[in-house]
Amino acid sequence: MKKRIISVVLAFSLAVANILPVNAQSDLTPDSLEETDTLNDDNKVDTKQEVNEEDNNQISDKEKELNALLTSAKEALKELASQKDIMALVYLTDSYDLKEKPDSSSNSLEKLTSGDTVFIKDIEINDGKIWYFVSHNDKKGYIEKAYLAYSDEDFIAFEDKYVTEIKNLLDTLYALDDGVLCAKSSNYADIAQFPSSYHSYLNALKKAHPNWTFVKQNTNLNWSSVIANEKGAKSLVPGSYVAAYKDGAYGSGGWYYASEAAIKYVMDPRNYLNEDSIFAFELLTYNSSYQTKTAVSKVLANSFMSGALRDNKSMTYATAFYEIGKSLGVSPLFLACRVYQEQGAAGTSPLISGTYSGYTGYYNYFNIGASGSTNAQVIASGLSYAKRQGWNSVYKALKGGSQIVASSYILAGQDTLYLQKYNVTSKNTYNHQYMQNIFAPMSEGASEKKAYMNTGSINNTFVFKIPVYNNMPSSASPKPTENTYNLKFDRNGGDPDTSKYYMYWVYGLKYGTTYKVAKCNYVKSGYDFAGWNTKADGSGTAVADQGSFKNLTKTNGATVTLYAQWVKKGSGNTYTVKYKINGTGTGSMSNQKITYGKTANLKAITFCRTGYIFTGWNTKANGSGKKYGDKA
């Protein structure tokens, strides 16, 4: 009978919950309910309708306790939120309607998607549910606790002190079973939100690290569009990588445009779902228990930053990163890894020497504002930016760069290493990307993972924000492979083949490798040999007799034919190269005559276009033809 009686009181409590202030106490009692009691033959109240006064008082005490605890929680959370930004991610749902009030039936202010970053400001309870008051862009509203993931240890400590007890009281009063709150259940509710092609990777990580939480970031972007938009100067690879990763030189600084296959490989989130790369998706908030000064020191141990600042021997780099990260509320390990990525282990860049001519005493450790197609342009632009910012000490450069990264990237929603390189958020999509190196998220993530391993904190509570795209391949994009192609020769009207006039096929030429063509054995009566071409009519790629060539095709396993080119004897074996500015500019360049079969350098450019940097010549105006460097 006791269970039946409690249910009557709870029905009353729920009915008034939405019209009483959170901290108010109801004056109503069960006696004020509509009288529906029935009398039995002995003029006694039917026990099925009886209200047990003892139970009623017990519930009333619990409600008072809940209200008092909520008041304390609200005060504590507001104090914490005034000290730092409390970041959280929407998860366990494809989309969520930000509510005007802490009520499922309340008006929707904005539709959030899985992976969106919000900032927690306050706490409320209603209908037995815990709600957080949050901000997202210019909107403020309510989200159920169940649909937020976070790794901020100060906030988790707040929840341990207040919210756990609030939930226990709610469970007692409302008999709720809020199973969705626990992302560590046996069915892994967080993993279930992802496409099936993610599951095997995430299940393996969850099994090894039960405290890790995975949040699906719904990008709502089509995979093919993403790849197309990341091509060009925003995606570069170092010259040390094999040709399959490259698609032509980017200026003269030793960098190359990334091939489409390379971009697909590094952008496919499934290629990061392993122990070494997962931290490219780590939510970059500050957590004091494991993001310690010792942990930062281990990151910097084998680099030029292992000791004191270059211009201040009283402070170490580890101390600087730790203090700066703590003050900004972002991971000091991330800040240290970012500078390590930008400057390398040796730290020999003029951007951080403090001695570069014209910029003595200025430093730019994060390479912010440093851009250009030559080293000189990159250095000058980066140090000019540092001078404008007043970064005339190492500490100022570290702090100033950290503030920009924190405010312009992390707190603006680009809050993982991956998103800082590949901006697939809804703000400035495909733009506002911190670096051009396509491997930066993987390498920085590996450095952070190593630091956590070295400090024994790899099994701490981490939240990983992992993008999902529309129409992705059914499996992870593979690493680019080194393509090979075959070469055959065509006499193209020359005299009939004999054992004397024969050119052998060449097999297994590697894309990206330079080769030299053999001496031509073909002859044609009344004609002189004028070199080779990939088209019979001479409109393709030309190769001189015994000249050098490379990358005649990008297609793996293809066979390229070189056609002999012939000119009549005495007809003048030359052709003309015409130079065009390809746009509006100044300057002129005369035509250049080149002898067939002979190697010649192109003229140095004398054209000028304001606001543009010359990157080379091409036989097609849109850059899709044969590429040549300046004076190549």
LINNOR-V450398 format. One record per pair of residues at least 12 apart in sequence whose C-alpha atoms are under 6 Angstrom apart, sorted by sequence separation. I is the first residue (numbers start at 0). J is the second residue. D is the distance in Angstrom with one decimal. If there is no record, write none. Layout:
# LINNOR-V450398
I:J:D  I:J:D
This chain:
# LINNOR-V450398
97:109:5.3  120:132:5.5  130:142:5.5  245:257:4.8  246:258:4.9  304:316:5.7  350:362:5.8  351:363:5.7  369:381:3.8  420:432:5.1  615:627:5.8  616:628:6.0  96:109:5.8  120:133:5.4  130:143:4.3  244:257:5.7  245:258:4.9  350:363:5.5  351:364:5.9  368:381:5.1  419:432:5.6  420:433:5.6  530:543:4.6  577:590:4.8  615:628:4.5  96:110:4.6  119:133:4.5  129:143:6.0  130:144:5.3  244:258:5.1  419:433:5.5  420:434:5.7  530:544:4.8  576:590:5.7  615:629:5.4  95:110:5.7  118:133:5.3  129:144:5.7  238:253:5.4  576:591:5.0  95:111:5.0  118:134:5.2  238:254:5.4  368:384:6.0  575:591:5.6  94:111:5.4  117:134:5.6  237:254:4.8  244:261:5.2  487:504:4.5  575:592:4.5  94:112:4.2  117:135:5.0  236:254:5.8  486:504:5.7  574:592:5.6  93:112:5.8  94:113:5.7  236:255:5.3  486:505:5.0  501:520:6.0  574:593:5.5  586:605:6.0  93:113:5.2  235:255:5.4  485:505:5.8  500:520:5.0  573:593:5.4  586:606:4.5  235:256:4.6  236:257:5.6  296:317:5.2  485:506:4.5  500:521:5.1  573:594:4.2  585:606:5.8  235:257:4.9  295:317:5.5  363:385:5.7  485:507:5.6  572:594:5.7  573:595:5.3  585:607:5.2  90:113:4.9  234:257:5.7  417:440:5.2  484:507:5.5  572:595:5.5  584:607:5.6  89:113:5.0  189:213:5.8  416:440:5.2  483:507:5.3  484:508:5.2  584:608:4.6  89:114:5.2  483:508:5.2  88:114:5.4  89:115:5.5  483:509:4.4  603:629:5.9  88:115:5.6  338:365:5.6  483:510:5.6  518:545:5.2  533:560:5.9  535:562:5.4  603:630:5.0  88:116:4.8  350:378:5.9  362:390:6.0  482:510:5.4  494:522:5.8  517:545:5.3  533:561:4.8  602:630:5.2  87:116:5.8  292:321:5.6  361:390:5.7  493:522:5.6  494:523:5.1  516:545:4.8  532:561:5.3  601:630:4.6  87:117:5.4  361:391:4.4  493:523:4.5  516:546:5.7  531:561:5.7  532:562:5.2  600:630:5.5  601:631:5.5  86:117:5.9  360:391:5.4  515:546:5.4  531:562:5.4  600:631:5.1  86:118:4.8  515:547:4.3  531:563:4.8  85:118:5.3  363:396:5.7  514:547:5.5  531:564:5.6  85:119:5.4  362:396:5.8  514:548:5.4  530:564:5.5  145:180:4.6  365:400:5.8  513:548:5.6  529:564:5.2  513:549:4.6  529:565:5.4  295:332:5.5  512:549:5.8  528:565:4.9  527:565:5.7  511:550:5.7  526:565:5.9  527:566:5.4  80:120:5.8  101:141:5.5  510:550:5.1  526:566:5.4  99:140:5.1  303:344:6.0  526:567:4.3  527:568:5.8  98:140:5.3  127:169:5.7  302:344:4.3  303:345:5.5  526:568:5.1  97:140:5.7  98:141:4.9  285:328:5.0  303:346:5.9  525:568:5.9  22:66:5.4  97:141:5.8  285:329:4.4  284:329:4.5  285:330:4.3  4:50:5.7  283:329:5.9  284:330:5.3  283:330:5.5  73:122:5.9  544:596:5.1  543:596:4.4  543:597:5.9  91:146:5.9  90:146:5.3  89:146:5.7  90:147:5.8  89:147:4.9  88:147:5.4  88:148:5.1  87:148:5.5  87:149:4.7  529:595:4.6  530:596:4.4  529:596:4.8  484:555:6.0  491:562:5.7  200:272:5.7  483:555:5.3  484:556:4.8  486:558:5.6  488:560:5.5  491:563:5.5  482:555:4.6  483:556:5.6  484:557:5.0  485:558:4.5  486:559:4.9  487:560:4.9  488:561:4.9  489:562:4.8  490:563:5.3  484:558:5.7  486:560:5.9  72:161:5.8  91:189:5.7  114:215:5.5  113:215:5.6  114:216:3.7  113:216:5.0  113:217:5.2  112:217:6.0  336:443:5.8  252:373:5.2  250:372:4.7  251:373:5.6  252:374:5.7  90:214:5.4  283:414:5.9  282:414:6.0  282:415:5.5  152:286:5.4  281:415:5.7  151:286:6.0  280:415:5.2  279:416:4.9  279:417:5.4  298:450:5.7  294:450:6.0  279:440:5.3  276:441:5.4  279:444:4.5  278:444:4.5  276:444:5.5  276:445:5.5  275:445:5.2  282:462:5.8  281:462:6.0  282:463:5.8  281:463:4.5  280:463:4.9  280:464:5.2  280:465:5.9  235:435:5.5  236:436:5.8  234:435:5.0  235:436:5.1  233:435:5.0  235:437:6.0  234:437:5.6  269:475:5.6  264:476:5.1  264:477:5.8  264:478:5.7  261:479:5.8  260:479:5.6  243:479:5.6  243:480:5.8  243:481:5.0  222:468:5.6  221:468:5.8  222:469:5.8  220:468:5.5  221:469:4.6  222:470:5.9  211:460:5.5  213:462:6.0  214:463:6.0  216:465:5.5  220:469:5.8  222:471:5.5  208:458:5.7  210:460:5.0  211:461:5.0  212:462:4.8  213:463:5.0  214:464:4.8  215:465:5.3  216:466:4.4  217:467:5.5  218:468:5.9  216:467:5.9  242:511:4.5  116:412:5.8  150:461:5.6  150:462:5.7  250:614:5.5
